[in-house]
Structures are given as C-alpha cells and as structure tokens.
Amino acid sequence: MSNDSLTETADSTGLTQAKEIVARIQRLIITAALAAFGYGAFLTASKGICAGGFNGDGDFIDADGNVTESVPQCISLTLGPSGVIYIAIAVIAILAIRAVQRRASTVAEAMRYLDRAAAGIVILIVASLVISYVWFSLIPITDWNGSGTFFFPFPFGAVDVDISPMQS
C-alpha cells in the first residue's frame, strides 16, 4: 500500500467519524428545539376566584357572607413557561458541545457527552412540567381572602397574578 492510499483511508475514516459526531450534534440541537417548543406549548394553566360576591338584594358581600360597601377582589393565576428553563436548555447544549471539543478523545466518548446532554434536556423538561403542574394545582387559591402570599414553582414555571375588582 502506498502512503497516498493510507492517507486517503485515514482521511475517509476521520471524515466518517466527524459525520457521526456532527449528526449527533444535530440530533442534540433538534432535541433541544423540540423540548423548548413542547415546554412552551404544554405548560399553561389558569385558575381564579373572587373573595365575595352579591347577595339577593344586589349588595356586595365579602368572603364570609357579610354585606360590605367595597367591591370584592378577584384573583386570577396563570401558569406559563419560565425563561430560566429556556436558558438551561441552551446552556446544557452549549456545554455538551464544548465538552466534546475539549475532552472527548474518541468518537464513543463524544457520543456519550451528546447523548447525556439530550437526555438531560428531556429530563429537565419533563420534571419542569410535572413540578409546575403539581405545584400550581396545590396553590390554595380557595383560601384567598383578598390578601396573602402564594408560593410559586419558580424556576420550573412562571405564574402571573392578576388581582382586580369583581365585575358586576
């Protein structure tokens, strides 16, 4: 075998390995994009309540059923995606690609870094969805009396709070 054919074989093998790594990086990026889209599309919920209402005479009543002159307050909570999770997805993907560039000495090692990053992104999204929905469902909104504090599922989800007077 001549040196040219050995060099050509080595170049061909290197190109094949590079193609495998690039394909895996592409899969990581697609996984990250689909995970981000799914997170934004599926993480949405809302609930609300008014602390009071109207009696039979048309007067305002408070949460305890007592007639009041002031308009009862209503609260609406809306669950949505958190920007922190989007940043985490990007950081995981970038760190995995950098780890491949700096630390991977074999194709198998590079594939492991990229596969673990893709799995980590999927686990992050699934955990964020589950934690956000469970936490949001456990917010004791029925106990709201016009004031108080709620604890939200940050950083897994973001909750918008809207407090407004009851509409007649």
WOBELDA-V338854 format. One line per field, one symbol per residue. phi: phi as a letter, one per 40 degrees, with the letter a starting at -180 (. if undefined). burial: b if it has 16 or more other ideal C-beta (glycine too) atoms within 10 Angstrom, else e. A space follows every 10 residues. Layout:
phi: ???
burial: ???
This chain:
phi: .ccccccccc cccccccccc cccccccccc cccccccccc cccaaaaaab chibcccgcc bcccgccacc cccbbbbbca cbcccccccc cccccccccc ccbcbbcccc ccdccccccc cccdcccccc cccccccccc ccccbhahbb bbccccabbc bbbacccc
burial: eeeeeeeeee eeeeeeeeee beebbeebee bbeebbeebe eebeeeeeeb bbeeeeeeeb bbbeeeeeee ebbbbebebe bbeebeebbe ebbeebbebb eeebeebeeb bbbbeebbeb beebbeebbe ebbebbeebe beebeeeeee ebbeebbbbe eeeeeeee
